[in-house]
Amino acid sequence: MKTVYNLVKITCFLIVFCSNSVNAQSGFIKQQQNDFTINNKAYHFIGTNMWYANLLALPDGKGGNRSRLLNELDFLKKQGVTNIRVLVGAQGENKLVNGVQPVHPALQTATGKYNTDILDGMDFLLQQLASRNMYGVFYFSNNWEWSGGFLQYLNWHKKIDDATLAKKFTWDEQQDLTSNFYSCDDCKNDYWAFVKMILKRTNKLTGKKYINEPAIMAWEIANEPRPMRPAAIDAYKVFLQQTSLLIKSADKNHLLTLGTEGYMGTENMQVFEQIHADKNIDYATIHIWPKNWGWYKDSTFKNDFQFVIKKTSDYIKEHEAVMVKINKPLVVEEFGMPRDNFSFAVNSTVEYRDKYYESVLQSLVASKNSGSAIAGINFWTFSGFGKPAKNETPFWKEGDDLLGDPPMEEQGLNSVFSSDTSTWALINKYAQLLKK
């Protein structure tokens, strides 16, 4: 009898162990009106931007740092951060784009050519997210130069020559050039081929097709897709509609969003509402960049701070009202604030950033408690255990640690490091409030 009892114990243990280790997730995240749900239970989350996760996940000897990745995922989970936003992969190799060396290695090295090491890294990342009951939002491309993005597609299809691509653009030049993507059929076809390749992939480690991976919360068409010029709005809307239909036709399991900044990127609120009303779009995103949008001056930052808080609150509420109207969730997907005194140093203070973060975290909890549309946030940006290099300039160079600040931005400026104890205490506090 004792032997039988022990066999039963062992069998039960193995069932539980296998269930937890093979697939911690119990289902896909779904959209139900203006909520996210998992198995019909509401899902509200605090997440972060970790665009570089696929690169850390590169196989040993291929340029990755899997031990750092695992430590960072464990750290985030402990802090109550259960969602990361990740770049699927960069476009283009060994060229300057708008005067910037883009992220590399790239996933798409040329038209129709892919770095399979990065795909293997994504396999590993998805496996590790699943084992921790964490989720990823994966964006396919970029409006901006730091990962090649739309400008690289235009270059590949001879809409921008190499010399023009490499030089530093004026803002007018960047708008003019990037807006051409939406009227470039070859560029769009190349982008769609890339998307199809990702959606058809089978994870070598889990044996699951990507479209069946519960660790993927959502696909995102691009990081901050903008028409860039009013004349491109119609073509922009058609591209988003066509891409949304393509993705949803191939993948019925995962959520889909566009990756917009809100009306600051779509030209006006009417366009923002129109593109998110599409039946194939499950939720909307907004990004908030007080410094980039000129809401304050560096020299008067402390005096302007309360104005920045109000502007941020107003921006969130305006978009929240639209999403309540169309009955879909809203995610505040990027919001950032430099370290105190615009320092890049890991040991610098973050008093004002903490105050700014808390104002956004309060919006999330208030929305949850009132049944409104804000369902999650992803702060910008997580740099974990990385360290800024002491270069002659504050910008990224090959061989430096990957940080959340992309290559064309000062490394460390908007970063949240593992050592920012006050910020983590704040995040953990609100993560606990979300559970109530």
HELIX and SHEET records of a PDB file:
HELIX    1   1 LYS A    2  VAL A   22  1                                  21    
HELIX    2   2 ALA A   53  LEU A   56  1                                   4    
HELIX    3   3 ARG A   66  GLN A   79  1                                  14    
HELIX    4   4 THR A  116  SER A  131  1                                  16    
HELIX    5   5 GLU A  145  SER A  147  5                                   3    
HELIX    6   6 GLY A  149  TRP A  156  1                                   8    
HELIX    7   7 ASP A  162  ALA A  166  1                                   5    
HELIX    8   8 TRP A  171  SER A  179  1                                   9    
HELIX    9   9 ASN A  180  SER A  183  5                                   4    
HELIX   10  10 ASP A  185  LYS A  200  1                                  16    
HELIX   11  11 TYR A  210  ASN A  212  5                                   3    
HELIX   12  12 PRO A  230  ALA A  232  5                                   3    
HELIX   13  13 ILE A  233  ALA A  250  1                                  18    
HELIX   14  14 TYR A  263  THR A  266  1                                   4    
HELIX   15  15 MET A  269  HIS A  276  1                                   8    
HELIX   16  16 ASP A  298  THR A  300  5                                   3    
HELIX   17  17 PHE A  301  ILE A  326  1                                  26    
HELIX   18  18 ASP A  340  PHE A  342  5                                   3    
HELIX   19  19 GLU A  351  SER A  370  1                                  20    
HELIX   20  20 THR A  421  LEU A  434  1                                  14    
SHEET    1   A 3 ILE A  29  GLN A  32  0                                        
SHEET    2   A 3 ASP A  35  ILE A  38 -1                                        
SHEET    3   A 3 LYS A  41  ALA A  42 -1                                        
SHEET    1   B 8 LEU A 255  THR A 257  0                                        
SHEET    2   B 8 ILE A 216  GLU A 220  1                                        
SHEET    3   B 8 TYR A 135  TYR A 139  1                                        
SHEET    4   B 8 ASN A  83  LEU A  87  1                                        
SHEET    5   B 8 PHE A  45  ASN A  49  1                                        
SHEET    6   B 8 ILE A 374  PHE A 379  1                                        
SHEET    7   B 8 LEU A 330  PHE A 335  1                                        
SHEET    8   B 8 ALA A 284  ILE A 288  1                                        
SHEET    1   C 2 GLN A 108  ALA A 110  0                                        
SHEET    2   C 2 LYS A 113  TYR A 114 -1                                        
SHEET    1   D 2 PHE A 382  GLY A 384  0                                        
SHEET    2   D 2 VAL A 416  PHE A 417  1                                        
END                                                                             
